[in-house]
Amino acid sequence: MPLKTEAFTIASRHDEWSQLAGVSNTIFLDDAGIQAFNTDVVGIVDPLRRLFAKTERRSPETAVIIGAGATAASAAIAVAELGCRHVSVVARDSSRATHVRELCERLDVSCDVTRLDDLSALEASELTISTVPGSAGVRLDMDVRDGDVLFDIAYGVWPSINSQRWQASGGQAINGLAMLAAQALRQVRVFVGGSPETELPDERRVRSAMNAAVGLDESGLFALSVG
């Protein structure tokens, strides 16, 4: 989604994640003016927490974030929420990763920046989050160990080329639609109740309907079909 920085700028009030990341993806207008929310953070955190619980795994201590834009900033907050202590940010131009690196410092998470051309030199990580569009033509030539997780946030044709390669190497890939559905539920909470923390009436059914609408299984993690 474009214009996340602009959405943040036009608002007079911001939720915690918007304020921290400096980007917003949800705007709510009421009598007090414009309030901006960032539901991308929880859109990343929720599916990963469900996955780790489902597979009885601990949260990772390290993560790789591919990309350095607005969604990468939200991803940095998300991995900090999950307990990561070190993040490697991968960007075509390392100078563009300044905001994400500084954000990691504020989160007390160590961070290094790697150019995309040097991606293959990175050590394997338990969690990789790709925030680049599917049309960006980025090939994730990385070491993958059994069980390493790829959260490919681009949603389109699934499985993506990168997710197929990842799984063929023994890793596990999550469809970007999992983030879309998880953050959209928080958006609906905002629109209905004015807060992303206020649960909806009969929210379990709402969640199931949203997952089904985008072709995800009941867990909200995996696609029911491919293509």
PyMOL commands that place a pseudoatom at each C-alpha (Angstrom):
pseudoatom trace, name=CA, resn=MET, resi=1, chain=A, elem=C, hetatm=0, pos=[0.000, 0.000, 0.000]
pseudoatom trace, name=CA, resn=PRO, resi=2, chain=A, elem=C, hetatm=0, pos=[1.475, 3.377, -0.996]
pseudoatom trace, name=CA, resn=LEU, resi=3, chain=A, elem=C, hetatm=0, pos=[1.250, 6.739, 0.833]
pseudoatom trace, name=CA, resn=LYS, resi=4, chain=A, elem=C, hetatm=0, pos=[1.724, 5.364, 4.357]
pseudoatom trace, name=CA, resn=THR, resi=5, chain=A, elem=C, hetatm=0, pos=[4.030, 8.241, 5.272]
pseudoatom trace, name=CA, resn=GLU, resi=6, chain=A, elem=C, hetatm=0, pos=[1.528, 10.733, 3.884]
pseudoatom trace, name=CA, resn=ALA, resi=7, chain=A, elem=C, hetatm=0, pos=[-1.289, 9.074, 5.838]
pseudoatom trace, name=CA, resn=PHE, resi=8, chain=A, elem=C, hetatm=0, pos=[0.761, 9.549, 8.998]
pseudoatom trace, name=CA, resn=THR, resi=9, chain=A, elem=C, hetatm=0, pos=[1.483, 13.181, 8.171]
pseudoatom trace, name=CA, resn=ILE, resi=10, chain=A, elem=C, hetatm=0, pos=[-2.097, 14.362, 7.644]
pseudoatom trace, name=CA, resn=ALA, resi=11, chain=A, elem=C, hetatm=0, pos=[-3.333, 12.977, 10.971]
pseudoatom trace, name=CA, resn=SER, resi=12, chain=A, elem=C, hetatm=0, pos=[-3.421, 14.975, 14.195]
pseudoatom trace, name=CA, resn=ARG, resi=13, chain=A, elem=C, hetatm=0, pos=[-3.533, 11.854, 16.402]
pseudoatom trace, name=CA, resn=HIS, resi=14, chain=A, elem=C, hetatm=0, pos=[-1.646, 8.581, 16.096]
pseudoatom trace, name=CA, resn=ASP, resi=15, chain=A, elem=C, hetatm=0, pos=[-1.706, 5.203, 17.759]
pseudoatom trace, name=CA, resn=GLU, resi=16, chain=A, elem=C, hetatm=0, pos=[1.442, 3.810, 19.374]
pseudoatom trace, name=CA, resn=TRP, resi=17, chain=A, elem=C, hetatm=0, pos=[2.679, 1.873, 16.343]
pseudoatom trace, name=CA, resn=SER, resi=18, chain=A, elem=C, hetatm=0, pos=[2.114, 4.778, 13.948]
pseudoatom trace, name=CA, resn=GLN, resi=19, chain=A, elem=C, hetatm=0, pos=[3.973, 7.115, 16.266]
pseudoatom trace, name=CA, resn=LEU, resi=20, chain=A, elem=C, hetatm=0, pos=[6.895, 4.733, 16.564]
pseudoatom trace, name=CA, resn=ALA, resi=21, chain=A, elem=C, hetatm=0, pos=[7.144, 3.730, 12.902]
pseudoatom trace, name=CA, resn=GLY, resi=22, chain=A, elem=C, hetatm=0, pos=[6.286, 7.126, 11.427]
pseudoatom trace, name=CA, resn=VAL, resi=23, chain=A, elem=C, hetatm=0, pos=[3.907, 5.419, 8.985]
pseudoatom trace, name=CA, resn=SER, resi=24, chain=A, elem=C, hetatm=0, pos=[0.187, 4.606, 9.035]
pseudoatom trace, name=CA, resn=ASN, resi=25, chain=A, elem=C, hetatm=0, pos=[-2.077, 2.475, 6.889]
pseudoatom trace, name=CA, resn=THR, resi=26, chain=A, elem=C, hetatm=0, pos=[-5.485, 3.265, 8.408]
pseudoatom trace, name=CA, resn=ILE, resi=27, chain=A, elem=C, hetatm=0, pos=[-7.252, 6.617, 8.757]
pseudoatom trace, name=CA, resn=PHE, resi=28, chain=A, elem=C, hetatm=0, pos=[-10.235, 7.200, 11.055]
pseudoatom trace, name=CA, resn=LEU, resi=29, chain=A, elem=C, hetatm=0, pos=[-12.201, 10.442, 10.913]
pseudoatom trace, name=CA, resn=ASP, resi=30, chain=A, elem=C, hetatm=0, pos=[-14.329, 11.557, 13.840]
pseudoatom trace, name=CA, resn=ASP, resi=31, chain=A, elem=C, hetatm=0, pos=[-15.450, 14.835, 15.423]
pseudoatom trace, name=CA, resn=ALA, resi=32, chain=A, elem=C, hetatm=0, pos=[-11.975, 15.343, 16.870]
pseudoatom trace, name=CA, resn=GLY, resi=33, chain=A, elem=C, hetatm=0, pos=[-10.325, 15.161, 13.452]
pseudoatom trace, name=CA, resn=ILE, resi=34, chain=A, elem=C, hetatm=0, pos=[-8.133, 12.588, 11.740]
pseudoatom trace, name=CA, resn=GLN, resi=35, chain=A, elem=C, hetatm=0, pos=[-6.575, 9.733, 13.663]
pseudoatom trace, name=CA, resn=ALA, resi=36, chain=A, elem=C, hetatm=0, pos=[-3.996, 7.429, 12.076]
pseudoatom trace, name=CA, resn=PHE, resi=37, chain=A, elem=C, hetatm=0, pos=[-3.390, 3.799, 12.960]
pseudoatom trace, name=CA, resn=ASN, resi=38, chain=A, elem=C, hetatm=0, pos=[-0.747, 1.279, 12.005]
pseudoatom trace, name=CA, resn=THR, resi=39, chain=A, elem=C, hetatm=0, pos=[-2.331, -2.168, 11.808]
pseudoatom trace, name=CA, resn=ASP, resi=40, chain=A, elem=C, hetatm=0, pos=[0.551, -3.618, 9.783]
pseudoatom trace, name=CA, resn=VAL, resi=41, chain=A, elem=C, hetatm=0, pos=[2.555, -4.384, 12.918]
pseudoatom trace, name=CA, resn=VAL, resi=42, chain=A, elem=C, hetatm=0, pos=[-0.106, -6.645, 14.392]
pseudoatom trace, name=CA, resn=GLY, resi=43, chain=A, elem=C, hetatm=0, pos=[-0.770, -7.973, 10.891]
pseudoatom trace, name=CA, resn=ILE, resi=44, chain=A, elem=C, hetatm=0, pos=[2.727, -9.433, 11.012]
pseudoatom trace, name=CA, resn=VAL, resi=45, chain=A, elem=C, hetatm=0, pos=[2.838, -10.351, 14.694]
pseudoatom trace, name=CA, resn=ASP, resi=46, chain=A, elem=C, hetatm=0, pos=[-0.466, -12.229, 14.924]
pseudoatom trace, name=CA, resn=PRO, resi=47, chain=A, elem=C, hetatm=0, pos=[0.126, -14.794, 12.139]
pseudoatom trace, name=CA, resn=LEU, resi=48, chain=A, elem=C, hetatm=0, pos=[3.667, -15.467, 13.330]
pseudoatom trace, name=CA, resn=ARG, resi=49, chain=A, elem=C, hetatm=0, pos=[2.559, -15.987, 16.921]
pseudoatom trace, name=CA, resn=ARG, resi=50, chain=A, elem=C, hetatm=0, pos=[-0.117, -18.393, 15.716]
pseudoatom trace, name=CA, resn=LEU, resi=51, chain=A, elem=C, hetatm=0, pos=[2.442, -20.246, 13.606]
pseudoatom trace, name=CA, resn=PHE, resi=52, chain=A, elem=C, hetatm=0, pos=[4.940, -20.554, 16.453]
pseudoatom trace, name=CA, resn=ALA, resi=53, chain=A, elem=C, hetatm=0, pos=[2.194, -21.779, 18.793]
pseudoatom trace, name=CA, resn=LYS, resi=54, chain=A, elem=C, hetatm=0, pos=[0.901, -24.231, 16.186]
pseudoatom trace, name=CA, resn=THR, resi=55, chain=A, elem=C, hetatm=0, pos=[4.365, -25.690, 15.611]
pseudoatom trace, name=CA, resn=GLU, resi=56, chain=A, elem=C, hetatm=0, pos=[5.368, -25.464, 19.299]
pseudoatom trace, name=CA, resn=ARG, resi=57, chain=A, elem=C, hetatm=0, pos=[8.369, -23.320, 18.481]
pseudoatom trace, name=CA, resn=ARG, resi=58, chain=A, elem=C, hetatm=0, pos=[9.899, -20.501, 20.449]
pseudoatom trace, name=CA, resn=SER, resi=59, chain=A, elem=C, hetatm=0, pos=[9.961, -17.045, 18.942]
pseudoatom trace, name=CA, resn=PRO, resi=60, chain=A, elem=C, hetatm=0, pos=[13.143, -16.326, 16.962]
pseudoatom trace, name=CA, resn=GLU, resi=61, chain=A, elem=C, hetatm=0, pos=[16.009, -14.274, 18.341]
pseudoatom trace, name=CA, resn=THR, resi=62, chain=A, elem=C, hetatm=0, pos=[17.167, -13.082, 14.914]
pseudoatom trace, name=CA, resn=ALA, resi=63, chain=A, elem=C, hetatm=0, pos=[15.361, -11.987, 11.777]
pseudoatom trace, name=CA, resn=VAL, resi=64, chain=A, elem=C, hetatm=0, pos=[16.063, -10.779, 8.256]
pseudoatom trace, name=CA, resn=ILE, resi=65, chain=A, elem=C, hetatm=0, pos=[13.914, -8.036, 6.733]
pseudoatom trace, name=CA, resn=ILE, resi=66, chain=A, elem=C, hetatm=0, pos=[14.031, -7.688, 2.962]
pseudoatom trace, name=CA, resn=GLY, resi=67, chain=A, elem=C, hetatm=0, pos=[13.265, -4.106, 1.957]
pseudoatom trace, name=CA, resn=ALA, resi=68, chain=A, elem=C, hetatm=0, pos=[13.631, -0.728, 3.642]
pseudoatom trace, name=CA, resn=GLY, resi=69, chain=A, elem=C, hetatm=0, pos=[10.322, 1.045, 3.048]
pseudoatom trace, name=CA, resn=ALA, resi=70, chain=A, elem=C, hetatm=0, pos=[7.255, 1.732, 5.171]
pseudoatom trace, name=CA, resn=THR, resi=71, chain=A, elem=C, hetatm=0, pos=[6.308, -1.923, 5.597]
pseudoatom trace, name=CA, resn=ALA, resi=72, chain=A, elem=C, hetatm=0, pos=[9.877, -2.761, 6.614]
pseudoatom trace, name=CA, resn=ALA, resi=73, chain=A, elem=C, hetatm=0, pos=[9.561, -0.254, 9.465]
pseudoatom trace, name=CA, resn=SER, resi=74, chain=A, elem=C, hetatm=0, pos=[6.420, -2.038, 10.658]
pseudoatom trace, name=CA, resn=ALA, resi=75, chain=A, elem=C, hetatm=0, pos=[8.215, -5.377, 10.293]
pseudoatom trace, name=CA, resn=ALA, resi=76, chain=A, elem=C, hetatm=0, pos=[11.039, -4.118, 12.516]
pseudoatom trace, name=CA, resn=ILE, resi=77, chain=A, elem=C, hetatm=0, pos=[8.560, -3.283, 15.276]
pseudoatom trace, name=CA, resn=ALA, resi=78, chain=A, elem=C, hetatm=0, pos=[6.855, -6.641, 14.773]
pseudoatom trace, name=CA, resn=VAL, resi=79, chain=A, elem=C, hetatm=0, pos=[10.019, -8.705, 15.198]
pseudoatom trace, name=CA, resn=ALA, resi=80, chain=A, elem=C, hetatm=0, pos=[10.938, -6.677, 18.279]
pseudoatom trace, name=CA, resn=GLU, resi=81, chain=A, elem=C, hetatm=0, pos=[7.495, -7.506, 19.688]
pseudoatom trace, name=CA, resn=LEU, resi=82, chain=A, elem=C, hetatm=0, pos=[8.237, -11.167, 19.012]
pseudoatom trace, name=CA, resn=GLY, resi=83, chain=A, elem=C, hetatm=0, pos=[11.445, -10.940, 21.016]
pseudoatom trace, name=CA, resn=CYS, resi=84, chain=A, elem=C, hetatm=0, pos=[14.089, -10.692, 18.291]
pseudoatom trace, name=CA, resn=ARG, resi=85, chain=A, elem=C, hetatm=0, pos=[17.339, -9.167, 19.494]
pseudoatom trace, name=CA, resn=HIS, resi=86, chain=A, elem=C, hetatm=0, pos=[19.047, -8.758, 16.122]
pseudoatom trace, name=CA, resn=VAL, resi=87, chain=A, elem=C, hetatm=0, pos=[17.772, -7.758, 12.686]
pseudoatom trace, name=CA, resn=SER, resi=88, chain=A, elem=C, hetatm=0, pos=[19.528, -7.796, 9.331]
pseudoatom trace, name=CA, resn=VAL, resi=89, chain=A, elem=C, hetatm=0, pos=[17.957, -5.346, 6.887]
pseudoatom trace, name=CA, resn=VAL, resi=90, chain=A, elem=C, hetatm=0, pos=[18.517, -6.006, 3.193]
pseudoatom trace, name=CA, resn=ALA, resi=91, chain=A, elem=C, hetatm=0, pos=[18.104, -3.146, 0.721]
pseudoatom trace, name=CA, resn=ARG, resi=92, chain=A, elem=C, hetatm=0, pos=[19.165, -2.349, -2.819]
pseudoatom trace, name=CA, resn=ASP, resi=93, chain=A, elem=C, hetatm=0, pos=[20.566, 0.951, -1.561]
pseudoatom trace, name=CA, resn=SER, resi=94, chain=A, elem=C, hetatm=0, pos=[21.881, 0.707, 1.987]
pseudoatom trace, name=CA, resn=SER, resi=95, chain=A, elem=C, hetatm=0, pos=[21.372, 4.445, 2.532]
pseudoatom trace, name=CA, resn=ARG, resi=96, chain=A, elem=C, hetatm=0, pos=[17.607, 3.912, 2.258]
pseudoatom trace, name=CA, resn=ALA, resi=97, chain=A, elem=C, hetatm=0, pos=[17.682, 1.673, 5.321]
pseudoatom trace, name=CA, resn=THR, resi=98, chain=A, elem=C, hetatm=0, pos=[18.620, 4.521, 7.675]
pseudoatom trace, name=CA, resn=HIS, resi=99, chain=A, elem=C, hetatm=0, pos=[15.095, 4.927, 9.058]
pseudoatom trace, name=CA, resn=VAL, resi=100, chain=A, elem=C, hetatm=0, pos=[14.686, 1.213, 9.787]
pseudoatom trace, name=CA, resn=ARG, resi=101, chain=A, elem=C, hetatm=0, pos=[18.139, 1.006, 11.369]
pseudoatom trace, name=CA, resn=GLU, resi=102, chain=A, elem=C, hetatm=0, pos=[17.432, 4.000, 13.617]
pseudoatom trace, name=CA, resn=LEU, resi=103, chain=A, elem=C, hetatm=0, pos=[14.062, 2.511, 14.514]
pseudoatom trace, name=CA, resn=CYS, resi=104, chain=A, elem=C, hetatm=0, pos=[15.759, -0.726, 15.577]
pseudoatom trace, name=CA, resn=GLU, resi=105, chain=A, elem=C, hetatm=0, pos=[18.093, 1.268, 17.807]
pseudoatom trace, name=CA, resn=ARG, resi=106, chain=A, elem=C, hetatm=0, pos=[15.090, 2.874, 19.527]
pseudoatom trace, name=CA, resn=LEU, resi=107, chain=A, elem=C, hetatm=0, pos=[13.635, -0.608, 19.993]
pseudoatom trace, name=CA, resn=ASP, resi=108, chain=A, elem=C, hetatm=0, pos=[16.896, -1.806, 21.587]
pseudoatom trace, name=CA, resn=VAL, resi=109, chain=A, elem=C, hetatm=0, pos=[17.400, -4.286, 18.754]
pseudoatom trace, name=CA, resn=SER, resi=110, chain=A, elem=C, hetatm=0, pos=[20.818, -4.544, 17.134]
pseudoatom trace, name=CA, resn=CYS, resi=111, chain=A, elem=C, hetatm=0, pos=[20.776, -4.059, 13.377]
pseudoatom trace, name=CA, resn=ASP, resi=112, chain=A, elem=C, hetatm=0, pos=[23.052, -4.426, 10.399]
pseudoatom trace, name=CA, resn=VAL, resi=113, chain=A, elem=C, hetatm=0, pos=[22.363, -3.462, 6.798]
pseudoatom trace, name=CA, resn=THR, resi=114, chain=A, elem=C, hetatm=0, pos=[23.261, -5.615, 3.801]
pseudoatom trace, name=CA, resn=ARG, resi=115, chain=A, elem=C, hetatm=0, pos=[23.020, -4.667, 0.152]
pseudoatom trace, name=CA, resn=LEU, resi=116, chain=A, elem=C, hetatm=0, pos=[20.694, -6.849, -1.876]
pseudoatom trace, name=CA, resn=ASP, resi=117, chain=A, elem=C, hetatm=0, pos=[23.592, -7.890, -4.101]
pseudoatom trace, name=CA, resn=ASP, resi=118, chain=A, elem=C, hetatm=0, pos=[25.259, -9.417, -1.028]
pseudoatom trace, name=CA, resn=LEU, resi=119, chain=A, elem=C, hetatm=0, pos=[22.185, -11.307, 0.180]
pseudoatom trace, name=CA, resn=SER, resi=120, chain=A, elem=C, hetatm=0, pos=[23.723, -14.736, -0.369]
pseudoatom trace, name=CA, resn=ALA, resi=121, chain=A, elem=C, hetatm=0, pos=[26.472, -13.895, 2.143]
pseudoatom trace, name=CA, resn=LEU, resi=122, chain=A, elem=C, hetatm=0, pos=[23.997, -13.506, 5.020]
pseudoatom trace, name=CA, resn=GLU, resi=123, chain=A, elem=C, hetatm=0, pos=[23.900, -16.194, 7.672]
pseudoatom trace, name=CA, resn=ALA, resi=124, chain=A, elem=C, hetatm=0, pos=[20.706, -18.226, 7.862]
pseudoatom trace, name=CA, resn=SER, resi=125, chain=A, elem=C, hetatm=0, pos=[18.024, -16.817, 10.140]
pseudoatom trace, name=CA, resn=GLU, resi=126, chain=A, elem=C, hetatm=0, pos=[15.026, -18.429, 11.788]
pseudoatom trace, name=CA, resn=LEU, resi=127, chain=A, elem=C, hetatm=0, pos=[12.717, -15.765, 10.347]
pseudoatom trace, name=CA, resn=THR, resi=128, chain=A, elem=C, hetatm=0, pos=[12.842, -13.806, 7.097]
pseudoatom trace, name=CA, resn=ILE, resi=129, chain=A, elem=C, hetatm=0, pos=[10.205, -11.210, 6.234]
pseudoatom trace, name=CA, resn=SER, resi=130, chain=A, elem=C, hetatm=0, pos=[10.121, -10.034, 2.638]
pseudoatom trace, name=CA, resn=THR, resi=131, chain=A, elem=C, hetatm=0, pos=[8.397, -6.651, 2.326]
pseudoatom trace, name=CA, resn=VAL, resi=132, chain=A, elem=C, hetatm=0, pos=[9.179, -6.044, -1.343]
pseudoatom trace, name=CA, resn=PRO, resi=133, chain=A, elem=C, hetatm=0, pos=[6.413, -6.210, -3.979]
pseudoatom trace, name=CA, resn=GLY, resi=134, chain=A, elem=C, hetatm=0, pos=[6.105, -9.446, -5.883]
pseudoatom trace, name=CA, resn=SER, resi=135, chain=A, elem=C, hetatm=0, pos=[6.851, -7.537, -9.075]
pseudoatom trace, name=CA, resn=ALA, resi=136, chain=A, elem=C, hetatm=0, pos=[10.213, -6.307, -7.756]
pseudoatom trace, name=CA, resn=GLY, resi=137, chain=A, elem=C, hetatm=0, pos=[12.027, -9.329, -9.148]
pseudoatom trace, name=CA, resn=VAL, resi=138, chain=A, elem=C, hetatm=0, pos=[13.976, -10.010, -5.957]
pseudoatom trace, name=CA, resn=ARG, resi=139, chain=A, elem=C, hetatm=0, pos=[15.347, -13.539, -5.753]
pseudoatom trace, name=CA, resn=LEU, resi=140, chain=A, elem=C, hetatm=0, pos=[15.973, -14.720, -2.210]
pseudoatom trace, name=CA, resn=ASP, resi=141, chain=A, elem=C, hetatm=0, pos=[19.227, -16.601, -2.676]
pseudoatom trace, name=CA, resn=MET, resi=142, chain=A, elem=C, hetatm=0, pos=[19.830, -17.396, 0.979]
pseudoatom trace, name=CA, resn=ASP, resi=143, chain=A, elem=C, hetatm=0, pos=[20.848, -20.315, 3.142]
pseudoatom trace, name=CA, resn=VAL, resi=144, chain=A, elem=C, hetatm=0, pos=[17.683, -22.006, 4.400]
pseudoatom trace, name=CA, resn=ARG, resi=145, chain=A, elem=C, hetatm=0, pos=[17.642, -24.532, 7.227]
pseudoatom trace, name=CA, resn=ASP, resi=146, chain=A, elem=C, hetatm=0, pos=[14.848, -26.945, 8.025]
pseudoatom trace, name=CA, resn=GLY, resi=147, chain=A, elem=C, hetatm=0, pos=[12.015, -25.008, 9.634]
pseudoatom trace, name=CA, resn=ASP, resi=148, chain=A, elem=C, hetatm=0, pos=[13.266, -21.508, 8.836]
pseudoatom trace, name=CA, resn=VAL, resi=149, chain=A, elem=C, hetatm=0, pos=[10.240, -19.283, 8.205]
pseudoatom trace, name=CA, resn=LEU, resi=150, chain=A, elem=C, hetatm=0, pos=[9.666, -16.966, 5.250]
pseudoatom trace, name=CA, resn=PHE, resi=151, chain=A, elem=C, hetatm=0, pos=[6.823, -14.470, 5.602]
pseudoatom trace, name=CA, resn=ASP, resi=152, chain=A, elem=C, hetatm=0, pos=[6.405, -13.306, 2.000]
pseudoatom trace, name=CA, resn=ILE, resi=153, chain=A, elem=C, hetatm=0, pos=[4.227, -10.242, 2.465]
pseudoatom trace, name=CA, resn=ALA, resi=154, chain=A, elem=C, hetatm=0, pos=[3.609, -9.700, -1.249]
pseudoatom trace, name=CA, resn=TYR, resi=155, chain=A, elem=C, hetatm=0, pos=[0.236, -11.159, -2.149]
pseudoatom trace, name=CA, resn=GLY, resi=156, chain=A, elem=C, hetatm=0, pos=[-0.617, -12.228, -5.649]
pseudoatom trace, name=CA, resn=VAL, resi=157, chain=A, elem=C, hetatm=0, pos=[0.001, -15.545, -7.333]
pseudoatom trace, name=CA, resn=TRP, resi=158, chain=A, elem=C, hetatm=0, pos=[0.735, -18.129, -4.658]
pseudoatom trace, name=CA, resn=PRO, resi=159, chain=A, elem=C, hetatm=0, pos=[2.972, -19.903, -4.083]
pseudoatom trace, name=CA, resn=SER, resi=160, chain=A, elem=C, hetatm=0, pos=[5.447, -17.243, -5.148]
pseudoatom trace, name=CA, resn=ILE, resi=161, chain=A, elem=C, hetatm=0, pos=[8.703, -18.280, -6.782]
pseudoatom trace, name=CA, resn=ASN, resi=162, chain=A, elem=C, hetatm=0, pos=[10.589, -17.401, -3.609]
pseudoatom trace, name=CA, resn=SER, resi=163, chain=A, elem=C, hetatm=0, pos=[8.214, -19.358, -1.378]
pseudoatom trace, name=CA, resn=GLN, resi=164, chain=A, elem=C, hetatm=0, pos=[8.525, -22.412, -3.625]
pseudoatom trace, name=CA, resn=ARG, resi=165, chain=A, elem=C, hetatm=0, pos=[12.317, -22.279, -3.472]
pseudoatom trace, name=CA, resn=TRP, resi=166, chain=A, elem=C, hetatm=0, pos=[12.184, -21.729, 0.270]
pseudoatom trace, name=CA, resn=GLN, resi=167, chain=A, elem=C, hetatm=0, pos=[9.971, -24.731, 0.919]
pseudoatom trace, name=CA, resn=ALA, resi=168, chain=A, elem=C, hetatm=0, pos=[11.995, -26.905, -1.445]
pseudoatom trace, name=CA, resn=SER, resi=169, chain=A, elem=C, hetatm=0, pos=[14.993, -26.165, 0.795]
pseudoatom trace, name=CA, resn=GLY, resi=170, chain=A, elem=C, hetatm=0, pos=[13.146, -27.358, 3.891]
pseudoatom trace, name=CA, resn=GLY, resi=171, chain=A, elem=C, hetatm=0, pos=[11.809, -24.039, 5.128]
pseudoatom trace, name=CA, resn=GLN, resi=172, chain=A, elem=C, hetatm=0, pos=[8.243, -22.947, 5.807]
pseudoatom trace, name=CA, resn=ALA, resi=173, chain=A, elem=C, hetatm=0, pos=[6.546, -20.097, 3.926]
pseudoatom trace, name=CA, resn=ILE, resi=174, chain=A, elem=C, hetatm=0, pos=[3.552, -18.005, 4.974]
pseudoatom trace, name=CA, resn=ASN, resi=175, chain=A, elem=C, hetatm=0, pos=[1.313, -16.329, 2.420]
pseudoatom trace, name=CA, resn=GLY, resi=176, chain=A, elem=C, hetatm=0, pos=[1.210, -12.527, 2.586]
pseudoatom trace, name=CA, resn=LEU, resi=177, chain=A, elem=C, hetatm=0, pos=[-2.571, -12.791, 2.662]
pseudoatom trace, name=CA, resn=ALA, resi=178, chain=A, elem=C, hetatm=0, pos=[-2.166, -13.856, 6.302]
pseudoatom trace, name=CA, resn=MET, resi=179, chain=A, elem=C, hetatm=0, pos=[-0.913, -10.352, 7.071]
pseudoatom trace, name=CA, resn=LEU, resi=180, chain=A, elem=C, hetatm=0, pos=[-3.642, -8.777, 4.942]
pseudoatom trace, name=CA, resn=ALA, resi=181, chain=A, elem=C, hetatm=0, pos=[-6.405, -10.591, 6.823]
pseudoatom trace, name=CA, resn=ALA, resi=182, chain=A, elem=C, hetatm=0, pos=[-4.899, -10.077, 10.285]
pseudoatom trace, name=CA, resn=GLN, resi=183, chain=A, elem=C, hetatm=0, pos=[-4.404, -6.350, 9.866]
pseudoatom trace, name=CA, resn=ALA, resi=184, chain=A, elem=C, hetatm=0, pos=[-7.792, -5.955, 8.176]
pseudoatom trace, name=CA, resn=LEU, resi=185, chain=A, elem=C, hetatm=0, pos=[-9.497, -7.380, 11.257]
pseudoatom trace, name=CA, resn=ARG, resi=186, chain=A, elem=C, hetatm=0, pos=[-7.901, -4.609, 13.332]
pseudoatom trace, name=CA, resn=GLN, resi=187, chain=A, elem=C, hetatm=0, pos=[-9.024, -2.071, 10.735]
pseudoatom trace, name=CA, resn=VAL, resi=188, chain=A, elem=C, hetatm=0, pos=[-12.617, -3.271, 11.074]
pseudoatom trace, name=CA, resn=ARG, resi=189, chain=A, elem=C, hetatm=0, pos=[-12.290, -2.909, 14.841]
pseudoatom trace, name=CA, resn=VAL, resi=190, chain=A, elem=C, hetatm=0, pos=[-11.263, 0.720, 14.287]
pseudoatom trace, name=CA, resn=PHE, resi=191, chain=A, elem=C, hetatm=0, pos=[-14.139, 1.423, 11.924]
pseudoatom trace, name=CA, resn=VAL, resi=192, chain=A, elem=C, hetatm=0, pos=[-16.715, -0.231, 14.201]
pseudoatom trace, name=CA, resn=GLY, resi=193, chain=A, elem=C, hetatm=0, pos=[-15.453, 0.601, 17.677]
pseudoatom trace, name=CA, resn=GLY, resi=194, chain=A, elem=C, hetatm=0, pos=[-12.896, 3.358, 17.173]
pseudoatom trace, name=CA, resn=SER, resi=195, chain=A, elem=C, hetatm=0, pos=[-9.998, 1.276, 18.495]
pseudoatom trace, name=CA, resn=PRO, resi=196, chain=A, elem=C, hetatm=0, pos=[-7.953, -1.669, 17.177]
pseudoatom trace, name=CA, resn=GLU, resi=197, chain=A, elem=C, hetatm=0, pos=[-8.079, -3.155, 20.683]
pseudoatom trace, name=CA, resn=THR, resi=198, chain=A, elem=C, hetatm=0, pos=[-11.888, -3.332, 20.957]
pseudoatom trace, name=CA, resn=GLU, resi=199, chain=A, elem=C, hetatm=0, pos=[-13.039, -6.779, 19.866]
pseudoatom trace, name=CA, resn=LEU, resi=200, chain=A, elem=C, hetatm=0, pos=[-15.954, -7.110, 17.476]
pseudoatom trace, name=CA, resn=PRO, resi=201, chain=A, elem=C, hetatm=0, pos=[-19.204, -8.841, 18.342]
pseudoatom trace, name=CA, resn=ASP, resi=202, chain=A, elem=C, hetatm=0, pos=[-18.875, -12.487, 17.290]
pseudoatom trace, name=CA, resn=GLU, resi=203, chain=A, elem=C, hetatm=0, pos=[-15.309, -11.793, 16.191]
pseudoatom trace, name=CA, resn=ARG, resi=204, chain=A, elem=C, hetatm=0, pos=[-14.424, -15.437, 15.657]
pseudoatom trace, name=CA, resn=ARG, resi=205, chain=A, elem=C, hetatm=0, pos=[-17.002, -15.718, 12.871]
pseudoatom trace, name=CA, resn=VAL, resi=206, chain=A, elem=C, hetatm=0, pos=[-15.833, -12.423, 11.383]
pseudoatom trace, name=CA, resn=ARG, resi=207, chain=A, elem=C, hetatm=0, pos=[-12.235, -13.666, 11.341]
pseudoatom trace, name=CA, resn=SER, resi=208, chain=A, elem=C, hetatm=0, pos=[-13.258, -16.940, 9.694]
pseudoatom trace, name=CA, resn=ALA, resi=209, chain=A, elem=C, hetatm=0, pos=[-15.261, -15.112, 7.034]
pseudoatom trace, name=CA, resn=MET, resi=210, chain=A, elem=C, hetatm=0, pos=[-12.365, -12.765, 6.277]
pseudoatom trace, name=CA, resn=ASN, resi=211, chain=A, elem=C, hetatm=0, pos=[-9.910, -15.653, 5.974]
pseudoatom trace, name=CA, resn=ALA, resi=212, chain=A, elem=C, hetatm=0, pos=[-12.268, -17.509, 3.648]
pseudoatom trace, name=CA, resn=ALA, resi=213, chain=A, elem=C, hetatm=0, pos=[-12.810, -14.387, 1.541]
pseudoatom trace, name=CA, resn=VAL, resi=214, chain=A, elem=C, hetatm=0, pos=[-9.117, -14.216, 0.647]
pseudoatom trace, name=CA, resn=GLY, resi=215, chain=A, elem=C, hetatm=0, pos=[-8.657, -17.988, 0.316]
pseudoatom trace, name=CA, resn=LEU, resi=216, chain=A, elem=C, hetatm=0, pos=[-6.962, -18.781, 3.632]
pseudoatom trace, name=CA, resn=ASP, resi=217, chain=A, elem=C, hetatm=0, pos=[-7.599, -21.792, 5.822]
pseudoatom trace, name=CA, resn=GLU, resi=218, chain=A, elem=C, hetatm=0, pos=[-9.221, -21.551, 9.257]
pseudoatom trace, name=CA, resn=SER, resi=219, chain=A, elem=C, hetatm=0, pos=[-5.864, -20.803, 10.892]
pseudoatom trace, name=CA, resn=GLY, resi=220, chain=A, elem=C, hetatm=0, pos=[-5.434, -17.744, 8.688]
pseudoatom trace, name=CA, resn=LEU, resi=221, chain=A, elem=C, hetatm=0, pos=[-1.913, -18.870, 7.807]
pseudoatom trace, name=CA, resn=PHE, resi=222, chain=A, elem=C, hetatm=0, pos=[-2.085, -20.969, 4.673]
pseudoatom trace, name=CA, resn=ALA, resi=223, chain=A, elem=C, hetatm=0, pos=[-3.778, -20.720, 1.289]
pseudoatom trace, name=CA, resn=LEU, resi=224, chain=A, elem=C, hetatm=0, pos=[-6.563, -23.182, 0.570]
pseudoatom trace, name=CA, resn=SER, resi=225, chain=A, elem=C, hetatm=0, pos=[-5.553, -23.314, -3.095]
pseudoatom trace, name=CA, resn=VAL, resi=226, chain=A, elem=C, hetatm=0, pos=[-2.748, -22.154, -5.332]
pseudoatom trace, name=CA, resn=GLY, resi=227, chain=A, elem=C, hetatm=0, pos=[-2.700, -19.959, -8.412]
for i in range(1, 227): cmd.bond("trace and resi %d" % i, "trace and resi %d" % (i + 1))
show_as sticks, trace
zoom trace
